[in-house]
Every structure is written in C-alpha cells, then in structure tokens.
Amino acid sequence: MGFRLKAGEPVCREVRRIVLLQLDLARSELTTIGDPESDEAIHDARRRVKKIRAVLRLIRPVLDKAYRAVDPDLRRVSKLLAPVADGKGVIDTLNTLARRYRKSLHERLVPTSAG
C-alpha cells in the first residue's frame, strides 16, 4: 500500500505523520519476537524501515542535517534485521526444495520437518 497525503494539510506535517506511523508499526512488529509469526514481523519491520528511508530521501534537501543524523541509524537497524530476515528466506527455500525433490534425495538429507 502506498502512502497518502491528506488534502489541505501541510506536506511537512503529513510526511512526519507517515514516518512516525511507520516507525511505530515497525516497533510494535518487533515486540512480537518470540511469537510464531515473529519471522514475518521482522521482515515487515525491515520493509517499513526501508520505506521510511525512501520517504526521507525524497525530502532530503529540506531535512539536510537532520537527514544525515537519522539515516545512518535507520540503515544500521535495517542491517541488524537483515540476517534474521535472510535466514528465514534460506530456510523456506530449503524446505521448498526438500518437498519438491524428496523422492530424489537420500532420506538423511531431508528431515521429516521439511515437508
């Protein structure tokens, strides 16, 4: 879903609203870590951070020093979440391959949990 600016509202206020909403949603998603759906929450939180950075890049000339102050922190958060999100992708891919080629693979290579 894309972002929408409310008609008649100052652009700076609307950008702030959007960024703060995305930050709040990312934060709340990260508090679900440990739940069965936490892998998806981490992926979603990382996507939100990427969206926030994209919005901030659009208005970078206006933010100037503020952008330079916050962007490295957002980049660092995204990098911290990357291994978890990437690991989930690797596991999902391996499970898909194990299901697809179960009959071709030696049974020791395909754990029973992969299918």
Buried (B, 14 or more C-beta within 10 A) or exposed (E): EEBEEEEEEEEEEBBEBBBEEBBEBBEEBBEBEEEEEBBBBBBBBBBBBBBBBEBBEEBEEEBEEEBEEBBEEBEEBBEEBEEBBEEBEEEEEEBEEBEEEEEEEEEEEBEEEBE
